[in-house]
Amino acid sequence: MPTVASGRSLRGLWHKWSIRKCFPAHRLMHLRASPHEVALGCAVGVFVAITPLLGAHMLIAALLAGFLRGSVPAAVLGTFFGNPVSWPIIWTSTYAVGLQIIGPDDVLGAGDFEQNVMLLWAALLERSPELLNATGALLWPLLLPMLMGSLPLGLLAAAIVYYISRNLVRGWRPTSPYDSATDLSRATIYRALAR
């Protein structure tokens, strides 16, 4: 088998590269942060991913994770919870929950929604700031319920992700023999016996 100058096989290098590049969870386990910080970063990323603020997810997650002293790389990875496969589910559920919170008074009908989207598209193509502002105001009845609905759903998803990721990181990383009082007393006994 061909080898590199360091003596390692190309197969070993390829395997190491593929594991690190293809599985973000593998990178998540090796961040230099406590399990709490990694889990908090993941939870912040998932919370932000549920909001309808497309295009700003990573920036908001990084700022919020930094403010809460969580892991910023974990927060950025957590934003990938929102993706083209999960967006339809996230958006419909946040809209439905938001309507329950604020009430169905300002419901945007399907015909109105389609007309507003076409106006927004025309404003983007014409690059008219006035038309874009007017169309943005027309979409507010859709955006407000989604923002309101994303708060409870995001908090619930963040709590679940925090618990799961904290336990995964704790279980994945090697533990020190001095993690708890019983392990400390065991280590003291072993050292005394070794003398």
Backbone as numpy.savetxt, mean C-alpha at the origin, in Angstrom:
# Nx Ny Nz CAx CAy CAz Cx Cy Cz
29.17 -26.12 -15.81 28.32 -24.94 -15.81 29.20 -23.71 -15.81
28.87 -22.69 -16.63 29.69 -21.48 -16.66 29.66 -20.76 -15.32
30.78 -20.16 -14.98 30.86 -19.44 -13.72 31.28 -18.01 -13.96
31.04 -17.20 -12.98 31.44 -15.80 -12.99 32.83 -15.74 -12.35
33.50 -14.62 -12.47 34.85 -14.47 -11.92 34.89 -14.77 -10.43
33.82 -14.51 -9.71 33.80 -14.76 -8.26 33.67 -16.23 -7.93
33.42 -17.09 -8.94 33.30 -18.51 -8.71 31.86 -18.97 -8.53
30.90 -18.08 -8.54 29.49 -18.45 -8.38 28.93 -18.84 -9.73
28.04 -19.77 -9.73 27.44 -20.20 -11.00 26.44 -19.17 -11.48
26.26 -19.12 -12.79 25.28 -18.20 -13.36 23.87 -18.56 -12.91
23.62 -19.86 -12.72 22.29 -20.29 -12.27 21.98 -19.71 -10.88
22.96 -19.74 -10.00 22.76 -19.20 -8.66 22.51 -17.70 -8.69
23.24 -17.00 -9.56 23.01 -15.56 -9.68 21.64 -15.26 -10.25
21.23 -16.03 -11.26 19.92 -15.81 -11.86 18.82 -16.07 -10.84
18.97 -17.13 -10.05 17.96 -17.44 -9.04 17.87 -16.33 -8.00
19.02 -15.86 -7.55 19.04 -14.79 -6.56 18.41 -13.52 -7.12
18.73 -13.19 -8.38 18.16 -12.00 -9.00 16.66 -12.14 -9.17
16.19 -13.31 -9.63 14.76 -13.48 -9.90 13.95 -13.42 -8.63
14.46 -13.98 -7.54 13.73 -13.92 -6.28 13.59 -12.47 -5.82
14.67 -11.72 -5.90 14.64 -10.35 -5.40 13.81 -9.43 -6.28
13.86 -9.61 -7.57 13.17 -8.70 -8.47 11.70 -9.04 -8.66
11.36 -10.31 -8.62 9.99 -10.71 -8.95 9.06 -10.72 -7.76
9.60 -10.80 -6.56 8.75 -10.91 -5.39 8.99 -9.73 -4.46
8.14 -8.71 -4.51 8.32 -7.57 -3.61 8.24 -7.97 -2.14
7.50 -9.04 -1.84 7.40 -9.47 -0.45 8.77 -9.91 0.08
9.59 -10.47 -0.79 10.93 -10.86 -0.38 11.74 -9.63 0.01
11.61 -8.57 -0.75 12.30 -7.32 -0.40 11.74 -6.73 0.88
10.44 -6.88 1.07 9.78 -6.33 2.25 10.33 -6.96 3.52
10.62 -8.24 3.47 11.11 -8.95 4.65 12.53 -8.51 5.02
13.28 -7.99 4.06 14.67 -7.65 4.31 14.90 -6.15 4.48
13.86 -5.38 4.68 14.04 -3.95 4.96 14.69 -3.78 6.32
15.51 -2.77 6.43 16.17 -2.51 7.71 15.26 -1.65 8.57
14.24 -2.26 9.08 13.28 -1.58 9.96 12.66 -2.64 10.85
12.07 -2.19 11.93 11.42 -3.13 12.84 10.15 -3.68 12.17
9.66 -4.81 12.65 8.40 -5.33 12.09 7.25 -4.33 12.20
7.23 -3.54 13.27 6.19 -2.53 13.42 6.29 -1.48 12.33
7.51 -1.01 12.05 7.69 0.03 11.02 7.33 -0.49 9.64
7.71 -1.73 9.33 7.38 -2.31 8.03 5.87 -2.49 7.91
5.24 -3.01 8.96 3.80 -3.22 8.94 3.04 -1.90 8.85
3.52 -0.89 9.56 2.89 0.43 9.50 3.01 1.02 8.10
4.16 0.85 7.48 4.34 1.33 6.11 3.39 0.63 5.15
3.27 -0.69 5.26 2.34 -1.44 4.40 0.91 -0.98 4.62
0.53 -0.79 5.87 -0.83 -0.37 6.19 -1.12 1.02 5.62
-0.16 1.93 5.73 -0.34 3.27 5.17 -0.49 3.20 3.66
0.33 2.37 3.01 0.24 2.23 1.56 -1.11 1.70 1.11
-1.63 0.71 1.81 -2.93 0.14 1.46 -4.04 1.16 1.73
-3.95 1.89 2.83 -4.95 2.92 3.14 -5.01 3.95 2.03
-3.86 4.41 1.59 -3.81 5.44 0.54 -4.27 4.87 -0.80
-3.98 3.59 -1.05 -4.37 2.97 -2.32 -5.88 2.88 -2.46
-6.60 2.89 -1.36 -8.06 2.80 -1.42 -8.70 4.16 -1.72
-7.97 5.23 -1.52 -8.52 6.54 -1.85 -8.58 6.73 -3.36
-9.49 7.58 -3.85 -9.59 7.78 -5.30 -8.62 8.83 -5.86
-7.55 9.09 -5.17 -6.60 10.13 -5.56 -5.50 9.55 -6.45
-5.88 9.10 -7.62 -4.94 8.47 -8.54 -3.84 9.46 -8.93
-2.66 8.94 -9.07 -1.54 9.77 -9.47 -0.78 10.34 -8.29
-1.38 10.32 -7.12 -0.72 10.87 -5.94 -0.56 9.82 -4.85
-0.90 8.57 -5.15 -0.85 7.53 -4.12 0.53 7.39 -3.51
1.55 7.25 -4.33 2.90 7.00 -3.81 3.43 8.19 -3.02
3.18 9.38 -3.51 3.64 10.58 -2.81 2.94 10.72 -1.46
1.63 10.56 -1.44 0.88 10.67 -0.18 1.31 9.58 0.79
1.48 8.35 0.29 1.89 7.24 1.16 3.28 7.48 1.75
4.21 7.98 0.94 5.56 8.25 1.43 5.54 9.36 2.49
4.79 10.41 2.24 4.71 11.50 3.22 4.04 11.05 4.52
2.96 10.30 4.40 2.24 9.83 5.58 3.07 8.82 6.36
3.77 7.93 5.66 4.63 6.96 6.35 5.78 7.66 7.05
6.36 8.66 6.42 7.42 9.42 7.07 6.93 10.16 8.30
5.72 10.71 8.21 5.14 11.42 9.35 4.84 10.48 10.51
4.35 9.28 10.20 4.01 8.30 11.23 5.19 7.42 11.64
6.37 7.69 11.07 7.60 6.95 11.34 7.49 5.48 10.95
6.82 5.25 9.82 6.76 3.91 9.25 7.80 3.79 8.16
7.87 2.63 7.57 8.83 2.38 6.49 8.29 2.95 5.18
9.00 3.90 4.60 8.58 4.51 3.34 8.60 3.51 2.19
9.65 2.67 2.04 9.60 1.68 0.95 8.43 0.71 1.10
8.10 0.33 2.32 6.96 -0.56 2.54 5.65 0.15 2.18
5.57 1.45 2.44 4.37 2.21 2.10 4.21 2.29 0.58
5.31 2.49 -0.11 5.25 2.55 -1.58 4.82 1.19 -2.13
5.36 0.11 -1.58 4.93 -1.23 -2.01 3.46 -1.47 -1.68
2.99 -0.93 -0.57 1.59 -1.10 -0.19 0.62 -0.41 -1.13
1.09 0.63 -1.82 0.19 1.31 -2.75 -0.15 0.46 -3.96
0.63 -0.59 -4.21 0.33 -1.47 -5.34 -0.89 -2.35 -5.07
-1.47 -2.24 -3.88 -2.75 -2.90 -3.61 -3.82 -2.35 -4.56
-3.71 -1.06 -4.86 -4.59 -0.45 -5.85 -3.98 -0.60 -7.23
-4.59 -1.41 -8.05 -4.10 -1.66 -9.40 -5.30 -1.81 -10.33
-5.09 -1.88 -11.63 -6.23 -1.95 -12.55 -7.18 -3.12 -12.31
-6.70 -4.18 -11.67 -7.58 -5.30 -11.37 -8.46 -4.99 -10.17
-7.90 -4.34 -9.15 -8.67 -4.08 -7.93 -9.42 -2.75 -7.93
-9.08 -1.83 -8.83 -9.76 -0.53 -8.82 -11.27 -0.61 -8.99
-11.81 -1.41 -9.90 -13.28 -1.44 -10.00 -13.95 -1.87 -8.69
-13.36 -2.83 -8.01 -13.92 -3.28 -6.73 -13.78 -2.18 -5.68
-12.60 -1.58 -5.62 -12.36 -0.53 -4.63 -13.29 0.65 -4.88
-13.39 1.10 -6.13 -14.18 2.30 -6.43 -15.66 2.08 -6.19
-16.19 0.93 -6.59 -17.63 0.70 -6.36 -17.93 0.57 -4.88
-17.05 -0.10 -4.14 -17.31 -0.26 -2.70 -17.15 1.07 -1.97
-16.15 1.88 -2.33 -16.00 3.18 -1.65 -17.16 4.11 -2.00
-17.64 4.03 -3.22 -18.78 4.87 -3.61 -20.04 4.44 -2.85
-20.26 3.13 -2.75 -21.45 2.63 -2.05 -21.40 2.98 -0.56
-20.25 2.80 0.07 -20.13 3.14 1.49 -20.23 4.64 1.69
-19.65 5.41 0.78 -19.73 6.87 0.87 -21.16 7.38 0.75
-21.95 6.74 -0.10 -23.36 7.13 -0.20 -24.10 6.84 1.09
-23.73 5.75 1.77 -24.36 5.44 3.05 -23.97 6.47 4.11
-22.76 7.01 4.01 -22.29 7.98 5.01 -22.91 9.35 4.77
-22.86 9.86 3.54 -23.33 11.23 3.29 -24.78 11.30 2.85
-25.37 10.15 2.52 -26.76 10.15 2.08 -26.86 10.23 0.57
-27.93 9.68 0.02 -28.07 9.61 -1.44 -28.65 10.87 -2.07
-28.53 12.02 -1.43 -29.12 13.25 -1.97 -28.42 13.72 -3.24
-27.11 13.67 -3.23 -26.33 14.17 -4.37 -25.83 13.05 -5.26
-26.69 12.07 -5.53 -26.28 10.94 -6.35 -26.14 11.40 -7.80
-25.06 10.98 -8.42 -24.80 11.31 -9.81 -25.35 10.17 -10.67
-26.29 10.48 -11.54 -26.89 9.47 -12.40 -25.91 8.98 -13.45
-26.23 7.82 -14.05 -25.33 7.23 -15.04 -25.18 8.14 -16.26
-26.27 8.74 -16.73 -26.20 9.64 -17.89 -25.40 10.89 -17.58
-25.60 11.45 -16.38 -24.83 12.63 -15.98 -23.35 12.30 -15.85
-23.07 11.12 -15.31 -21.68 10.71 -15.16 -20.99 10.60 -16.51
-21.67 9.97 -17.46 -21.08 9.81 -18.80 -20.86 11.16 -19.46
-21.82 12.06 -19.30 -21.69 13.39 -19.89 -20.51 14.15 -19.25
-20.37 14.03 -17.93 -19.28 14.72 -17.24 -17.91 14.16 -17.63
-17.84 12.84 -17.82 -16.57 12.24 -18.25 -16.21 12.70 -19.65
-17.21 12.79 -20.53 -16.93 13.27 -21.90 -16.49 14.74 -21.88
-17.09 15.56 -21.02 -16.65 16.95 -20.88 -15.21 17.04 -20.35
-14.90 16.19 -19.39 -13.55 16.17 -18.85 -12.54 15.76 -19.91
-12.89 14.75 -20.70 -12.01 14.30 -21.78 -11.79 15.42 -22.80
-12.87 16.12 -23.15 -12.74 17.23 -24.10 -11.87 18.34 -23.52
-12.01 18.59 -22.21 -11.20 19.63 -21.58 -9.73 19.24 -21.58
-9.45 17.96 -21.39 -8.06 17.52 -21.41 -7.47 17.62 -22.81
-8.28 17.30 -23.82 -7.78 17.36 -25.20 -7.57 18.79 -25.66
-8.46 19.69 -25.25 -8.33 21.10 -25.66 -7.34 21.86 -24.80
-6.97 21.31 -23.67 -6.06 21.96 -22.72 -6.57 23.33 -22.30
-7.84 23.34 -21.97 -8.47 24.57 -21.54 -8.62 24.55 -20.01
-7.92 25.43 -19.29 -8.02 25.42 -17.83 -9.43 25.77 -17.32
-10.12 26.67 -18.02 -11.46 27.06 -17.59 -12.42 25.88 -17.70
-12.37 25.19 -18.83 -13.23 24.04 -19.03 -12.87 22.91 -18.08
-11.59 22.74 -17.79 -11.15 21.71 -16.86 -11.66 22.00 -15.45
-11.62 23.25 -15.02 -12.14 23.62 -13.70 -13.64 23.39 -13.61
-14.35 23.75 -14.66 -15.81 23.56 -14.66 -16.16 22.08 -14.63
-15.42 21.27 -15.36 -15.69 19.84 -15.39 -15.32 19.19 -14.06
-14.25 19.65 -13.44 -13.88 19.14 -12.12 -14.96 19.39 -11.10
-15.62 20.53 -11.19 -16.72 20.82 -10.29 -17.91 19.90 -10.55
-18.07 19.48 -11.81 -19.16 18.56 -12.13 -18.90 17.15 -11.59
-17.64 16.79 -11.46 -17.31 15.45 -10.97 -17.26 15.38 -9.44
-17.35 16.50 -8.77 -17.30 16.50 -7.31 -18.39 15.62 -6.67
-19.63 15.58 -7.21 -20.63 14.68 -6.62 -20.24 13.20 -6.70
-19.35 12.84 -7.57 -18.85 11.46 -7.63 -17.65 11.28 -6.69
-16.79 12.26 -6.64 -15.57 12.16 -5.87 -15.80 12.23 -4.36
-16.76 13.05 -3.92 -17.01 13.20 -2.49 -17.45 11.90 -1.83
-18.43 11.16 -2.38 -18.78 9.88 -1.74 -17.62 8.88 -1.76
-16.81 8.90 -2.81 -15.67 7.98 -2.85 -14.64 8.33 -1.78
-14.40 9.60 -1.57 -13.46 10.01 -0.52 -13.99 9.63 0.86
-15.27 9.89 1.09 -15.86 9.57 2.39 -15.91 8.06 2.62
-16.20 7.30 1.58 -16.25 5.85 1.72 -14.89 5.22 1.84
-13.86 5.89 1.34 -12.52 5.32 1.43 -11.96 5.39 2.84
-12.47 6.29 3.67 -11.94 6.40 5.04 -12.21 5.14 5.87
-13.46 4.70 6.04 -13.65 3.50 6.86 -13.11 2.23 6.19
-13.27 2.12 4.87 -12.75 0.93 4.19 -11.23 0.90 4.23
-10.61 2.06 4.08 -9.15 2.13 4.13 -8.61 1.81 5.51
-9.29 2.30 6.55 -8.86 1.99 7.92 -9.01 0.51 8.22
-10.09 -0.09 7.76 -10.30 -1.52 7.97 -9.23 -2.34 7.23
-8.99 -2.02 5.97 -7.98 -2.73 5.19 -6.59 -2.51 5.79
-6.31 -1.30 6.25 -5.01 -1.01 6.84 -4.80 -1.81 8.12
-5.83 -1.94 8.94 -5.71 -2.72 10.18 -5.43 -4.19 9.86
-6.11 -4.73 8.88 -5.90 -6.13 8.50 -4.49 -6.32 7.94
-4.07 -5.42 7.06 -2.74 -5.54 6.46 -1.66 -5.34 7.52
-1.87 -4.45 8.47 -0.88 -4.23 9.54 -0.67 -5.53 10.32
-1.76 -6.15 10.73 -1.67 -7.36 11.53 -0.97 -8.48 10.75
-1.37 -8.68 9.50 -0.80 -9.75 8.68 0.68 -9.50 8.39
1.01 -8.29 7.96 2.40 -8.02 7.58 3.33 -8.00 8.80
2.86 -7.53 9.95 3.70 -7.56 11.15 4.04 -8.99 11.53
3.05 -9.86 11.49 3.30 -11.26 11.85 4.15 -11.96 10.80
3.97 -11.62 9.52 4.81 -12.21 8.48 6.28 -11.80 8.64
6.50 -10.53 8.89 7.88 -10.05 9.04 8.50 -10.65 10.30
7.74 -10.73 11.38 8.26 -11.35 12.61 8.61 -12.81 12.39
7.75 -13.52 11.68 7.98 -14.94 11.45 9.08 -15.20 10.44
9.29 -14.31 9.51 10.27 -14.52 8.45 11.68 -14.25 8.93
11.84 -13.21 9.70 13.18 -12.81 10.12 13.71 -13.74 11.20
15.02 -13.97 11.19 15.59 -14.80 12.25 15.51 -14.06 13.58
15.21 -14.80 14.63 15.05 -14.17 15.94 16.34 -14.26 16.73
16.50 -13.34 17.60 17.65 -13.31 18.48 17.37 -14.21 19.68
18.39 -14.83 20.27 18.12 -15.66 21.45 17.71 -14.83 22.65
17.80 -13.51 22.56 17.47 -12.65 23.69 16.16 -11.91 23.48
15.22 -12.50 22.74 13.97 -11.82 22.43 13.04 -11.70 23.63
13.00 -12.68 24.48 12.08 -12.61 25.61 12.82 -12.96 26.89
12.15 -12.81 28.00 12.79 -13.06 29.29 13.15 -14.54 29.44
12.31 -15.45 28.94 12.62 -16.87 29.06 13.84 -17.22 28.21
13.93 -16.65 27.02 15.10 -16.90 26.19 16.35 -16.31 26.83
16.21 -15.16 27.50 17.34 -14.53 28.16 17.84 -15.40 29.31
16.91 -15.94 30.08 17.32 -16.79 31.18 17.95 -18.08 30.66
17.41 -18.63 29.55 17.99 -19.82 28.94 19.40 -19.54 28.45
19.60 -18.38 27.82 20.93 -18.03 27.32 21.91 -17.86 28.47
21.46 -17.32 29.60 22.32 -17.15 30.77 22.74 -18.50 31.31
21.79 -19.44 31.36 22.10 -20.78 31.84 23.10 -21.46 30.92
22.90 -21.35 29.62 23.82 -21.98 28.66 25.22 -21.39 28.79
25.32 -20.08 28.98 26.63 -19.47 29.14 27.30 -19.93 30.42
26.52 -20.07 31.48 27.09 -20.53 32.75 27.57 -21.96 32.63
26.83 -22.80 31.92 27.23 -24.19 31.74 28.44 -24.32 30.83
28.61 -23.40 29.89 29.71 -23.46 28.95 31.04 -23.11 29.60
31.02 -22.41 30.72 32.28 -22.01 31.40 32.85 -23.15 32.10
